[in-house]
């Protein structure tokens, strides 16, 4: 009897605490702009030939808050190193530049796609191939970190294969 009485009380106490917390935030006008508020969609890692000791990870970050949220790092237990990179073409030469910070604009989104921002996963501890899943942890400037599971797959528009009809132009 005593145990069930306690377990019935606890959700009520939690609810009161949560309401207090929310009203405190609203009252002070502070936005809860932690990295844990970022919505992450479509994470994936582009597969590469085994000789290639690095892979690029892509995803889309959506920031529903009224303040910019800054991504400052990434890591994966399956790789010795990971960095935030930006691909660009300078003087006709494609390069990648390490980024110390990538800002996701307030109420905006940032897509990591081939040819632009990516997470550079370097020195895989074991071979990584299409069908595997890579665990990535994103770290934000406020100290929060968010885990992401990214399936490994071949790039769109890789080695050309004939499509089997049925294309519709919309
Ligand atoms: Cu890179």
Backbone and ligand atoms as CSV (ligand in chain L), in Angstrom:
chain,resi,resn,atom,element,x,y,z
A,1,UNK,N,N,0.846,-1.214,0.000
A,1,UNK,CA,C,0.000,0.000,0.000
A,1,UNK,C,C,0.875,1.257,0.000
A,2,UNK,N,N,1.854,1.276,0.885
A,2,UNK,CA,C,2.726,2.459,0.996
A,2,UNK,C,C,3.465,2.716,-0.319
A,3,UNK,N,N,3.963,1.618,-0.907
A,3,UNK,CA,C,4.741,1.764,-2.136
A,3,UNK,C,C,3.887,2.368,-3.254
A,4,UNK,N,N,2.657,1.846,-3.387
A,4,UNK,CA,C,1.831,2.351,-4.482
A,4,UNK,C,C,1.421,3.801,-4.229
A,5,UNK,N,N,1.262,4.160,-2.978
A,5,UNK,CA,C,0.916,5.548,-2.660
A,5,UNK,C,C,2.046,6.480,-3.096
A,6,UNK,N,N,3.286,6.052,-2.861
A,6,UNK,CA,C,4.443,6.877,-3.236
A,6,UNK,C,C,4.525,7.008,-4.755
A,7,UNK,N,N,4.334,5.863,-5.446
A,7,UNK,CA,C,4.493,5.925,-6.900
A,7,UNK,C,C,3.375,6.722,-7.545
A,8,UNK,N,N,2.251,6.837,-6.834
A,8,UNK,CA,C,1.168,7.685,-7.374
A,8,UNK,C,C,1.489,9.165,-7.158
A,9,UNK,N,N,2.180,9.446,-6.094
A,9,UNK,CA,C,2.492,10.841,-5.782
A,9,UNK,C,C,3.561,11.412,-6.702
A,10,UNK,N,N,4.505,10.542,-7.075
A,10,UNK,CA,C,5.691,11.055,-7.779
A,10,UNK,C,C,5.377,11.813,-9.076
A,11,UNK,N,N,4.490,11.276,-9.945
A,11,UNK,CA,C,4.227,12.023,-11.199
A,11,UNK,C,C,3.668,13.406,-10.925
A,12,UNK,N,N,2.882,13.536,-9.870
A,12,UNK,CA,C,2.307,14.836,-9.529
A,12,UNK,C,C,3.427,15.799,-9.146
A,13,UNK,N,N,4.352,15.316,-8.328
A,13,UNK,CA,C,5.466,16.149,-7.905
A,13,UNK,C,C,6.294,16.581,-9.116
A,14,UNK,N,N,6.502,15.642,-10.041
A,14,UNK,CA,C,7.284,15.941,-11.244
A,14,UNK,C,C,6.579,17.015,-12.076
A,15,UNK,N,N,5.268,16.877,-12.189
A,15,UNK,CA,C,4.500,17.821,-12.994
A,15,UNK,C,C,4.590,19.218,-12.400
A,16,UNK,N,N,4.505,19.297,-11.082
A,16,UNK,CA,C,4.588,20.611,-10.427
A,16,UNK,C,C,5.967,21.222,-10.671
A,17,UNK,N,N,6.979,20.378,-10.571
A,17,UNK,CA,C,8.345,20.850,-10.802
A,17,UNK,C,C,8.493,21.377,-12.231
A,18,UNK,N,N,7.959,20.607,-13.193
A,18,UNK,CA,C,8.091,20.991,-14.602
A,18,UNK,C,C,7.387,22.312,-14.872
A,19,UNK,N,N,6.191,22.474,-14.326
A,19,UNK,CA,C,5.451,23.719,-14.521
A,19,UNK,C,C,6.238,24.889,-13.941
A,20,UNK,N,N,6.819,24.674,-12.765
A,20,UNK,CA,C,7.621,25.716,-12.137
A,20,UNK,C,C,8.800,26.105,-13.007
A,21,UNK,N,N,9.441,25.106,-13.584
A,21,UNK,CA,C,10.620,25.335,-14.420
A,21,UNK,C,C,10.256,26.136,-15.664
A,22,UNK,N,N,9.152,25.717,-16.305
A,22,UNK,CA,C,8.733,26.397,-17.534
A,22,UNK,C,C,8.362,27.844,-17.240
A,23,UNK,N,N,7.619,28.061,-16.162
A,23,UNK,CA,C,7.207,29.441,-15.887
A,23,UNK,C,C,8.414,30.290,-15.491
A,24,UNK,N,N,9.413,29.678,-14.863
A,24,UNK,CA,C,10.624,30.424,-14.527
A,24,UNK,C,C,11.315,30.882,-15.805
A,25,UNK,N,N,11.360,29.998,-16.810
A,25,UNK,CA,C,12.027,30.341,-18.070
A,25,UNK,C,C,11.254,31.411,-18.820
A,26,UNK,N,N,9.941,31.231,-18.865
A,26,UNK,CA,C,9.109,32.204,-19.571
A,26,UNK,C,C,9.223,33.550,-18.879
A,27,UNK,N,N,9.190,33.514,-17.549
A,27,UNK,CA,C,9.249,34.740,-16.753
A,27,UNK,C,C,10.520,35.534,-17.009
A,28,UNK,N,N,11.642,34.827,-17.150
A,28,UNK,CA,C,12.914,35.531,-17.321
A,28,UNK,C,C,13.161,35.873,-18.792
A,29,UNK,N,N,12.296,35.381,-19.673
A,29,UNK,CA,C,12.460,35.651,-21.092
A,29,UNK,C,C,13.585,34.867,-21.730
A,30,UNK,N,N,14.131,33.904,-21.029
A,30,UNK,CA,C,15.253,33.133,-21.576
A,30,UNK,C,C,14.744,32.052,-22.518
A,31,UNK,N,N,15.427,31.886,-23.600
A,31,UNK,CA,C,15.094,30.782,-24.508
A,31,UNK,C,C,15.990,29.609,-24.146
A,32,UNK,N,N,15.430,28.432,-24.194
A,32,UNK,CA,C,16.196,27.239,-23.873
A,32,UNK,C,C,16.893,26.785,-25.165
A,33,UNK,N,N,17.954,27.469,-25.521
A,33,UNK,CA,C,18.568,27.244,-26.828
A,33,UNK,C,C,19.740,26.267,-26.783
A,34,UNK,N,N,19.545,25.195,-26.063
A,34,UNK,CA,C,20.608,24.199,-25.992
A,34,UNK,C,C,20.665,23.358,-27.245
A,35,UNK,N,N,21.802,22.707,-27.446
A,35,UNK,CA,C,21.945,21.821,-28.590
A,35,UNK,C,C,20.928,20.705,-28.568
A,36,UNK,N,N,20.440,20.377,-27.359
A,36,UNK,CA,C,19.453,19.302,-27.261
A,36,UNK,C,C,18.077,19.725,-27.786
A,37,UNK,N,N,17.948,20.987,-28.178
A,37,UNK,CA,C,16.693,21.428,-28.793
A,37,UNK,C,C,16.739,21.274,-30.313
A,38,UNK,N,N,17.893,21.004,-30.843
A,38,UNK,CA,C,18.044,20.852,-32.289
A,38,UNK,C,C,17.379,19.560,-32.748
A,39,UNK,N,N,16.640,19.643,-33.849
A,39,UNK,CA,C,16.036,18.440,-34.419
A,39,UNK,C,C,16.932,17.950,-35.547
A,40,UNK,N,N,17.277,16.680,-35.462
A,40,UNK,CA,C,18.210,16.118,-36.441
A,40,UNK,C,C,17.475,15.121,-37.320
A,41,UNK,N,N,17.531,15.339,-38.621
A,41,UNK,CA,C,16.864,14.409,-39.537
A,41,UNK,C,C,17.822,13.947,-40.627
A,42,UNK,N,N,17.474,12.828,-41.222
A,42,UNK,CA,C,18.174,12.248,-42.368
A,42,UNK,C,C,19.693,12.110,-42.201
A,43,UNK,N,N,20.150,11.562,-41.068
A,43,UNK,CA,C,21.596,11.345,-40.945
A,43,UNK,C,C,22.038,10.170,-41.811
A,44,UNK,N,N,23.171,10.305,-42.473
A,44,UNK,CA,C,23.727,9.184,-43.227
A,44,UNK,C,C,25.220,9.375,-43.447
A,45,UNK,N,N,25.877,8.263,-43.660
A,45,UNK,CA,C,27.321,8.276,-43.917
A,45,UNK,C,C,27.527,7.732,-45.320
A,46,UNK,N,N,28.340,8.422,-46.103
A,46,UNK,CA,C,28.588,7.977,-47.467
A,46,UNK,C,C,29.658,6.887,-47.472
A,47,UNK,N,N,29.306,5.749,-48.019
A,47,UNK,CA,C,30.261,4.639,-48.064
A,47,UNK,C,C,31.398,4.983,-49.030
A,48,UNK,N,N,32.538,4.337,-48.819
A,48,UNK,CA,C,33.713,4.614,-49.646
A,48,UNK,C,C,34.477,3.318,-49.837
A,49,UNK,N,N,35.347,3.271,-50.850
A,49,UNK,CA,C,36.162,2.061,-51.037
A,49,UNK,C,C,37.004,1.803,-49.774
A,50,UNK,N,N,37.299,0.520,-49.451
A,50,UNK,CA,C,38.017,0.190,-48.220
A,50,UNK,C,C,39.342,0.941,-48.051
A,51,UNK,N,N,39.997,1.291,-49.161
A,51,UNK,CA,C,41.279,1.989,-49.061
A,51,UNK,C,C,41.121,3.417,-48.532
A,52,UNK,N,N,39.919,3.926,-48.637
A,52,UNK,CA,C,39.639,5.288,-48.183
A,52,UNK,C,C,39.480,5.265,-46.668
A,53,UNK,N,N,40.356,5.977,-45.958
A,53,UNK,CA,C,40.318,5.919,-44.492
A,53,UNK,C,C,39.515,7.063,-43.891
A,54,UNK,N,N,38.612,7.628,-44.665
A,54,UNK,CA,C,37.718,8.636,-44.098
A,54,UNK,C,C,36.355,8.572,-44.772
A,55,UNK,N,N,35.350,8.935,-43.998
A,55,UNK,CA,C,33.986,8.957,-44.502
A,55,UNK,C,C,33.336,10.278,-44.120
A,56,UNK,N,N,32.430,10.731,-44.964
A,56,UNK,CA,C,31.696,11.957,-44.656
A,56,UNK,C,C,30.307,11.591,-44.155
A,57,UNK,N,N,29.889,12.267,-43.092
A,57,UNK,CA,C,28.531,12.077,-42.566
A,57,UNK,C,C,27.727,13.338,-42.841
A,58,UNK,N,N,26.467,13.124,-43.204
A,58,UNK,CA,C,25.571,14.224,-43.538
A,58,UNK,C,C,24.300,14.125,-42.696
A,59,UNK,N,N,23.661,15.250,-42.476
A,59,UNK,CA,C,22.394,15.292,-41.745
A,59,UNK,C,C,21.800,16.685,-41.897
A,60,UNK,N,N,20.588,16.834,-41.393
A,60,UNK,CA,C,19.937,18.146,-41.425
A,60,UNK,C,C,19.654,18.561,-39.993
A,61,UNK,N,N,20.071,19.770,-39.631
A,61,UNK,CA,C,19.838,20.311,-38.293
A,61,UNK,C,C,18.769,21.391,-38.374
A,62,UNK,N,N,17.723,21.238,-37.551
A,62,UNK,CA,C,16.661,22.251,-37.507
A,62,UNK,C,C,16.676,22.871,-36.119
A,63,UNK,N,N,16.656,24.179,-36.090
A,63,UNK,CA,C,16.692,24.906,-34.823
A,63,UNK,C,C,15.343,25.591,-34.597
A,64,UNK,N,N,14.507,25.027,-33.712
A,64,UNK,CA,C,13.172,25.609,-33.496
A,64,UNK,C,C,13.191,26.762,-32.498
A,65,UNK,N,N,14.348,27.135,-31.996
A,65,UNK,CA,C,14.408,28.179,-30.976
A,65,UNK,C,C,14.680,29.545,-31.606
A,66,UNK,N,N,14.540,30.557,-30.814
A,66,UNK,CA,C,14.744,31.922,-31.272
A,66,UNK,C,C,16.186,32.389,-31.182
A,67,UNK,N,N,17.095,31.457,-30.892
A,67,UNK,CA,C,18.509,31.819,-30.805
A,67,UNK,C,C,19.342,30.857,-31.638
A,68,UNK,N,N,20.403,31.359,-32.219
A,68,UNK,CA,C,21.297,30.483,-32.985
A,68,UNK,C,C,21.877,29.415,-32.056
A,69,UNK,N,N,22.083,28.225,-32.591
A,69,UNK,CA,C,22.690,27.150,-31.822
A,69,UNK,C,C,23.965,26.730,-32.552
A,70,UNK,N,N,25.063,26.704,-31.803
A,70,UNK,CA,C,26.358,26.445,-32.433
A,70,UNK,C,C,26.849,25.017,-32.198
A,71,UNK,N,N,27.104,24.336,-33.301
A,71,UNK,CA,C,27.698,22.997,-33.255
A,71,UNK,C,C,29.216,23.193,-33.189
A,72,UNK,N,N,29.859,22.549,-32.231
A,72,UNK,CA,C,31.307,22.763,-32.078
A,72,UNK,C,C,32.145,21.498,-32.231
A,73,UNK,N,N,31.491,20.334,-32.328
A,73,UNK,CA,C,32.317,19.141,-32.475
A,73,UNK,C,C,31.488,17.898,-32.720
A,74,UNK,N,N,32.176,16.834,-33.122
A,74,UNK,CA,C,31.530,15.545,-33.337
A,74,UNK,C,C,32.539,14.460,-33.031
A,75,UNK,N,N,32.032,13.322,-32.582
A,75,UNK,CA,C,32.923,12.180,-32.393
A,75,UNK,C,C,32.144,10.895,-32.582
A,76,UNK,N,N,32.880,9.821,-32.847
A,76,UNK,CA,C,32.266,8.511,-33.026
A,76,UNK,C,C,33.201,7.470,-32.435
A,77,UNK,N,N,32.640,6.519,-31.669
A,77,UNK,CA,C,33.507,5.465,-31.115
A,77,UNK,C,C,34.088,4.571,-32.211
A,78,UNK,N,N,33.509,4.632,-33.412
A,78,UNK,CA,C,33.983,3.769,-34.503
A,78,UNK,C,C,35.147,4.384,-35.292
A,79,UNK,N,N,35.515,5.621,-34.948
A,79,UNK,CA,C,36.614,6.302,-35.641
A,79,UNK,C,C,37.562,6.900,-34.615
A,80,UNK,N,N,38.839,6.993,-35.006
A,80,UNK,CA,C,39.816,7.600,-34.097
A,80,UNK,C,C,39.626,9.106,-34.001
A,81,UNK,N,N,39.094,9.708,-35.069
A,81,UNK,CA,C,38.978,11.167,-35.104
A,81,UNK,C,C,37.756,11.587,-35.889
A,82,UNK,N,N,37.194,12.717,-35.515
A,82,UNK,CA,C,36.122,13.301,-36.315
A,82,UNK,C,C,36.245,14.819,-36.259
A,83,UNK,N,N,35.961,15.461,-37.385
A,83,UNK,CA,C,36.028,16.928,-37.443
A,83,UNK,C,C,34.827,17.447,-38.212
A,84,UNK,N,N,34.528,18.713,-37.981
A,84,UNK,CA,C,33.497,19.387,-38.765
A,84,UNK,C,C,34.196,20.016,-39.962
A,85,UNK,N,N,33.700,19.764,-41.149
A,85,UNK,CA,C,34.345,20.277,-42.361
A,85,UNK,C,C,33.368,21.024,-43.245
A,86,UNK,N,N,33.949,21.898,-44.067
A,86,UNK,CA,C,33.196,22.552,-45.133
A,86,UNK,C,C,33.962,22.328,-46.430
A,87,UNK,N,N,33.275,21.730,-47.408
A,87,UNK,CA,C,33.879,21.549,-48.729
A,87,UNK,C,C,33.670,22.812,-49.529
A,88,UNK,N,N,34.694,23.204,-50.250
A,88,UNK,CA,C,34.481,24.299,-51.210
A,88,UNK,C,C,35.467,24.189,-52.347
A,89,UNK,N,N,35.159,24.937,-53.388
A,89,UNK,CA,C,36.026,24.924,-54.561
A,89,UNK,C,C,36.691,26.287,-54.655
A,90,UNK,N,N,38.023,26.275,-54.640
A,90,UNK,CA,C,38.783,27.526,-54.738
A,90,UNK,C,C,39.736,27.421,-55.916
A,91,UNK,N,N,39.585,28.335,-56.860
A,91,UNK,CA,C,40.440,28.310,-58.042
A,91,UNK,C,C,40.356,26.995,-58.791
A,92,UNK,N,N,39.155,26.424,-58.802
A,92,UNK,CA,C,38.943,25.185,-59.531
A,92,UNK,C,C,39.401,23.940,-58.780
A,93,UNK,N,N,39.890,24.125,-57.554
A,93,UNK,CA,C,40.352,22.967,-56.776
A,93,UNK,C,C,39.434,22.755,-55.577
A,94,UNK,N,N,38.955,21.523,-55.431
A,94,UNK,CA,C,38.067,21.201,-54.320
A,94,UNK,C,C,38.888,20.993,-53.052
A,95,UNK,N,N,38.516,21.700,-52.003
A,95,UNK,CA,C,39.213,21.554,-50.730
A,95,UNK,C,C,38.203,21.381,-49.609
A,96,UNK,N,N,38.713,20.968,-48.450
A,96,UNK,CA,C,37.866,20.860,-47.264
A,96,UNK,C,C,38.541,21.659,-46.161
A,97,UNK,N,N,37.763,22.468,-45.500
A,97,UNK,CA,C,38.303,23.322,-44.443
A,97,UNK,C,C,37.660,22.946,-43.112
A,98,UNK,N,N,38.495,22.705,-42.125
A,98,UNK,CA,C,37.991,22.364,-40.792
A,98,UNK,C,C,37.245,23.557,-40.204
A,99,UNK,N,N,36.094,23.292,-39.601
A,99,UNK,CA,C,35.279,24.331,-38.982
A,99,UNK,C,C,35.282,24.141,-37.463
A,100,UNK,N,N,35.622,25.198,-36.729
A,100,UNK,CA,C,35.584,25.088,-35.269
A,100,UNK,C,C,34.157,25.224,-34.754
A,101,UNK,N,N,33.327,25.862,-35.556
A,101,UNK,CA,C,31.958,26.144,-35.128
A,101,UNK,C,C,31.066,26.243,-36.361
A,102,UNK,N,N,29.933,25.580,-36.291
A,102,UNK,CA,C,28.943,25.716,-37.360
A,102,UNK,C,C,27.646,26.152,-36.703
A,103,UNK,N,N,27.142,27.298,-37.116
A,103,UNK,CA,C,25.993,27.900,-36.462
A,103,UNK,C,C,24.689,27.533,-37.179
A,104,UNK,N,N,23.735,27.028,-36.410
A,104,UNK,CA,C,22.411,26.745,-36.966
A,104,UNK,C,C,21.540,27.954,-36.626
A,105,UNK,N,N,21.082,28.706,-37.644
A,105,UNK,CA,C,20.379,29.961,-37.369
A,105,UNK,C,C,19.080,29.773,-36.584
A,106,UNK,N,N,18.703,30.815,-35.827
A,106,UNK,CA,C,17.454,30.810,-35.073
A,106,UNK,C,C,16.291,30.532,-36.008
A,107,UNK,N,N,15.389,29.645,-35.584
A,107,UNK,CA,C,14.222,29.281,-36.392
A,107,UNK,C,C,14.609,28.913,-37.826
A,108,UNK,N,N,15.751,28.298,-37.959
A,108,UNK,CA,C,16.214,27.952,-39.298
A,108,UNK,C,C,16.755,26.540,-39.347
A,109,UNK,N,N,17.259,26.179,-40.508
A,109,UNK,CA,C,17.851,24.862,-40.624
A,109,UNK,C,C,19.136,24.915,-41.429
A,110,UNK,N,N,19.948,23.917,-41.204
A,110,UNK,CA,C,21.222,23.830,-41.899
A,110,UNK,C,C,21.375,22.393,-42.381
A,111,UNK,N,N,21.556,22.244,-43.690
A,111,UNK,CA,C,21.686,20.906,-44.252
A,111,UNK,C,C,23.155,20.606,-44.520
A,112,UNK,N,N,23.606,19.497,-43.975
A,112,UNK,CA,C,24.937,18.993,-44.290
A,112,UNK,C,C,24.763,18.083,-45.492
A,113,UNK,N,N,25.307,18.487,-46.618
A,113,UNK,CA,C,25.121,17.730,-47.859
A,113,UNK,C,C,26.454,17.645,-48.604
A,114,UNK,N,N,26.587,16.663,-49.501
A,114,UNK,CA,C,27.819,16.570,-50.286
A,114,UNK,C,C,28.129,17.904,-50.973
A,115,UNK,N,N,29.385,18.312,-50.890
A,115,UNK,CA,C,29.805,19.574,-51.496
A,115,UNK,C,C,29.728,20.753,-50.553
A,116,UNK,N,N,29.271,20.514,-49.308
A,116,UNK,CA,C,29.129,21.612,-48.353
A,116,UNK,C,C,29.576,21.135,-46.966
A,117,UNK,N,N,28.800,21.444,-45.953
A,117,UNK,CA,C,29.165,20.999,-44.603
A,117,UNK,C,C,29.066,19.485,-44.481
A,118,UNK,N,N,29.986,18.899,-43.733
A,118,UNK,CA,C,29.913,17.473,-43.410
A,118,UNK,C,C,30.698,17.189,-42.146
A,119,UNK,N,N,30.436,16.035,-41.585
A,119,UNK,CA,C,31.230,15.568,-40.453
A,119,UNK,C,C,32.245,14.599,-41.041
A,120,UNK,N,N,33.522,14.918,-40.880
A,120,UNK,CA,C,34.571,14.080,-41.441
A,120,UNK,C,C,34.969,13.048,-40.399
A,121,UNK,N,N,34.666,11.798,-40.726
A,121,UNK,CA,C,35.002,10.697,-39.829
A,121,UNK,C,C,36.306,10.096,-40.339
A,122,UNK,N,N,37.340,10.076,-39.483
A,122,UNK,CA,C,38.670,9.675,-39.956
A,122,UNK,C,C,39.211,8.474,-39.203
A,123,UNK,N,N,39.916,7.625,-39.928
A,123,UNK,CA,C,40.570,6.445,-39.371
A,123,UNK,C,C,39.593,5.490,-38.683
A,124,UNK,N,N,38.776,4.805,-39.479
A,124,UNK,CA,C,37.832,3.847,-38.884
A,124,UNK,C,C,38.593,2.744,-38.129
A,125,UNK,N,N,38.066,2.374,-36.971
A,125,UNK,CA,C,38.718,1.329,-36.169
A,125,UNK,C,C,38.496,-0.038,-36.801
A,126,UNK,N,N,37.373,-0.188,-37.517
A,126,UNK,CA,C,37.074,-1.418,-38.252
A,126,UNK,C,C,36.502,-0.990,-39.594
A,127,UNK,N,N,36.594,-1.852,-40.608
A,127,UNK,CA,C,36.030,-1.453,-41.906
A,127,UNK,C,C,34.550,-1.071,-41.775
A,128,UNK,N,N,34.187,-0.005,-42.458
A,128,UNK,CA,C,32.803,0.484,-42.444
A,128,UNK,C,C,32.257,0.314,-43.848
A,129,UNK,N,N,31.106,-0.323,-43.970
A,129,UNK,CA,C,30.546,-0.486,-45.304
A,129,UNK,C,C,29.038,-0.231,-45.322
A,130,UNK,N,N,28.504,-0.104,-46.534
A,130,UNK,CA,C,27.078,0.162,-46.699
A,130,UNK,C,C,26.277,-0.870,-45.914
A,131,UNK,N,N,25.268,-0.409,-45.186
A,131,UNK,CA,C,24.466,-1.296,-44.358
A,131,UNK,C,C,24.833,-1.195,-42.880
A,132,UNK,N,N,26.038,-0.700,-42.595
A,132,UNK,CA,C,26.442,-0.491,-41.196
A,132,UNK,C,C,25.738,0.745,-40.639
A,133,UNK,N,N,25.808,0.887,-39.326
A,133,UNK,CA,C,25.301,2.103,-38.691
A,133,UNK,C,C,26.437,2.741,-37.911
A,134,UNK,N,N,26.621,4.037,-38.085
A,134,UNK,CA,C,27.673,4.752,-37.365
A,134,UNK,C,C,27.024,5.591,-36.255
A,135,UNK,N,N,27.568,5.448,-35.057
A,135,UNK,CA,C,27.116,6.252,-33.918
A,135,UNK,C,C,27.951,7.523,-33.872
A,136,UNK,N,N,27.268,8.639,-33.910
A,136,UNK,CA,C,27.963,9.932,-33.867
A,136,UNK,C,C,27.381,10.736,-32.708
A,137,UNK,N,N,28.242,11.419,-31.968
A,137,UNK,CA,C,27.767,12.327,-30.933
A,137,UNK,C,C,28.124,13.744,-31.347
A,138,UNK,N,N,27.114,14.585,-31.428
A,138,UNK,CA,C,27.327,15.992,-31.764
A,138,UNK,C,C,27.438,16.792,-30.470
A,139,UNK,N,N,28.394,17.699,-30.422
A,139,UNK,CA,C,28.574,18.535,-29.238
A,139,UNK,C,C,28.310,19.986,-29.604
A,140,UNK,N,N,27.552,20.651,-28.747
A,140,UNK,CA,C,27.174,22.037,-28.998
A,140,UNK,C,C,27.879,22.984,-28.029
A,141,UNK,N,N,27.896,24.263,-28.384
A,141,UNK,CA,C,28.646,25.264,-27.630
A,141,UNK,C,C,28.200,25.376,-26.177
A,142,UNK,N,N,26.949,25.038,-25.893
A,142,UNK,CA,C,26.465,25.146,-24.518
A,142,UNK,C,C,26.825,23.915,-23.691
A,143,UNK,N,N,27.580,22.996,-24.291
A,143,UNK,CA,C,28.034,21.820,-23.549
A,143,UNK,C,C,27.145,20.602,-23.702
A,144,UNK,N,N,25.959,20.779,-24.314
A,144,UNK,CA,C,25.084,19.624,-24.510
A,144,UNK,C,C,25.610,18.781,-25.667
A,145,UNK,N,N,25.298,17.498,-25.619
A,145,UNK,CA,C,25.668,16.647,-26.742
A,145,UNK,C,C,24.478,15.771,-27.098
A,146,UNK,N,N,24.387,15.456,-28.365
A,146,UNK,CA,C,23.235,14.724,-28.887
A,146,UNK,C,C,23.722,13.520,-29.696
A,147,UNK,N,N,23.250,12.312,-29.359
A,147,UNK,CA,C,23.657,11.131,-30.125
A,147,UNK,C,C,22.844,10.995,-31.412
A,148,UNK,N,N,23.512,10.529,-32.446
A,148,UNK,CA,C,22.865,10.332,-33.750
A,148,UNK,C,C,23.280,8.969,-34.287
A,149,UNK,N,N,22.343,8.244,-34.869
A,149,UNK,CA,C,22.672,6.978,-35.529
A,149,UNK,C,C,22.553,7.191,-37.033
A,150,UNK,N,N,23.661,7.032,-37.732
A,150,UNK,CA,C,23.680,7.316,-39.166
A,150,UNK,C,C,23.935,6.043,-39.965
A,151,UNK,N,N,22.951,5.639,-40.779
A,151,UNK,CA,C,23.168,4.475,-41.631
A,151,UNK,C,C,24.187,4.788,-42.722
A,152,UNK,N,N,24.978,3.788,-43.066
A,152,UNK,CA,C,25.973,3.951,-44.127
A,152,UNK,C,C,25.341,3.517,-45.440
A,153,UNK,N,N,25.415,4.368,-46.442
A,153,UNK,CA,C,24.868,3.997,-47.743
A,153,UNK,C,C,25.670,4.631,-48.876
A,154,UNK,N,N,25.443,4.132,-50.047
A,154,UNK,CA,C,26.144,4.664,-51.210
A,154,UNK,C,C,25.583,6.022,-51.566
A,155,UNK,N,N,26.432,6.854,-52.146
A,155,UNK,CA,C,26.006,8.199,-52.524
A,155,UNK,C,C,24.970,8.135,-53.622
A,156,UNK,N,N,24.052,9.107,-53.595
A,156,UNK,CA,C,23.143,9.273,-54.725
A,156,UNK,C,C,24.000,9.646,-55.921
A,157,UNK,N,N,23.620,9.204,-57.089
A,157,UNK,CA,C,24.342,9.593,-58.294
A,157,UNK,C,C,25.778,9.124,-58.294
A,158,UNK,N,N,26.039,8.004,-57.669
A,158,UNK,CA,C,27.370,7.407,-57.701
A,158,UNK,C,C,27.584,6.813,-59.089
A,159,UNK,N,N,28.253,5.668,-59.166
A,159,UNK,CA,C,28.436,5.034,-60.472
A,159,UNK,C,C,27.072,4.902,-61.149
A,160,UNK,N,N,26.983,5.417,-62.355
A,160,UNK,CA,C,25.682,5.481,-63.028
A,160,UNK,C,C,25.116,4.099,-63.331
A,161,UNK,N,N,23.868,3.971,-62.976
A,161,UNK,CA,C,23.147,2.741,-63.281
A,161,UNK,C,C,21.881,3.155,-63.999
A,162,UNK,N,N,21.453,2.338,-64.955
A,162,UNK,CA,C,20.233,2.696,-65.665
A,162,UNK,C,C,19.044,2.540,-64.729
A,163,UNK,N,N,18.197,3.535,-64.750
A,163,UNK,CA,C,16.959,3.410,-63.974
A,163,UNK,C,C,15.948,2.638,-64.803
A,164,UNK,N,N,15.096,1.930,-64.118
A,164,UNK,CA,C,14.078,1.158,-64.824
A,164,UNK,C,C,12.807,1.972,-64.929
A,165,UNK,N,N,12.739,2.808,-65.940
A,165,UNK,CA,C,11.537,3.556,-66.273
A,165,UNK,C,C,10.735,4.062,-65.088
A,166,UNK,N,N,9.483,4.338,-65.340
A,166,UNK,CA,C,8.569,4.734,-64.278
A,166,UNK,C,C,8.828,6.107,-63.688
A,167,UNK,N,N,9.731,6.861,-64.290
A,167,UNK,CA,C,9.970,8.208,-63.774
A,167,UNK,C,C,8.823,9.124,-64.122
A,168,UNK,N,N,8.431,9.908,-63.139
A,168,UNK,CA,C,7.386,10.874,-63.402
A,168,UNK,C,C,7.976,12.261,-63.225
A,169,UNK,N,N,7.694,13.127,-64.143
A,169,UNK,CA,C,8.142,14.502,-63.976
A,169,UNK,C,C,7.067,15.257,-63.225
A,170,UNK,N,N,7.388,15.750,-62.069
A,170,UNK,CA,C,6.387,16.485,-61.295
A,170,UNK,C,C,6.622,17.996,-61.439
L,1,CU,CU,CU,36.015,16.560,-44.997
